[in-house]
């Protein structure tokens, strides 16, 4: 068959992506993990595997419908109650993914005429939720408290401030306490995405809101990262969660997750409670990696989180360095636009609690060599 206009258009777009170093491919895990979000190493923890297998044997593989039809299970309700207590909130609601949870929050609570104030580096799921909402949106510079204060005081109406707590690509932390004070003084509602903080920060490990002693209207906590399983929780006041159940289309019209996932997540919360050494060791390993990178002359932004970006700028250089590290046995991926801003392609190093200092030393040496080789190659091409 002759090529259609649609095929020609899409093939041209694919060729453009490839020429710009933005083409992507699916690649299974291989080598030492420095790219995934399994920060605490819980995805393969024996207790989680055991509880999930037992739940499959007991309840089957699928939930068979949405929670409001036949897909609800007492295991979901118990898990939500436990997670709410974990975060010190009145109630929680479980979603099958963090993306759906963010869409639900941002397309349910805001109404026409409301105002949404979003950090310019917020995750795509937050951006898409804001776009799909019927409210007006305002974008403020990254973590700029003064700019946000000016914006909040310019316009009347119901306002929502939206931020990640630990930013997924930069690894830096939002000034949550300052945002919360601004929200109190202006009547705004604070929405915090705790995807990369839950399980890691705070005395209980419930997130950066706990660690900073900050309150928020609702928090969204992904369960497929440090918690090691999948899905996400929205936690907040009882009336807010009830409203989501009544009105949130991503909840109402989605098939419920498999019941076995609830069993695994319940086990994950048990491990986080009983093995606090995991998050302590994770933070220690992150500090160690940052120090060793600095000693090797590799610039990384200031910070203390388990996400360590090495910004290279050029898309092709990021791909080249990542490929060199992958060949040496380290699973590192190049992060390029639109995941990050144009000109800020990077390696997003993701620290895990089971990485040893010796492994990190070897990685830093290999990274330093790969960076020198790529710089020499770039210079030779000029």
ABEGO torsion letter per residue (X at the ends): XBBBAAAAAAAAAAAAAAAAGABBBBBBBBEBBAABABAAGAAABAAAAAAAAAAAAAAEABAGEBAABAABBAAAAAAAAAAAAAAGBABBBBBABAAAAAAAAAAAABBBGBBBBBBAABBAAAAAAAAABABBBBBBBBGBAAAAAAAAAABBEBBBBBBBABBAAAGBBBBAAAAAAAAAAAGBBBBBBAAAABGABEAAGAEAAAAAGBBBABBBBBAABAAGBBEBBBBEBAAAAAAAAAABAAAAABBBBBAAAAAAAAAAAAAAAABAAAAAAAAAAAAAAAAAAAAAGBBBBBEABABBBBBAGBAAAAAAAAAAAAAAGBBBBBBBOAABBBGABBBBBBBBAABBAAAAAAAAAAAAAAAAAAAAAAAAAX
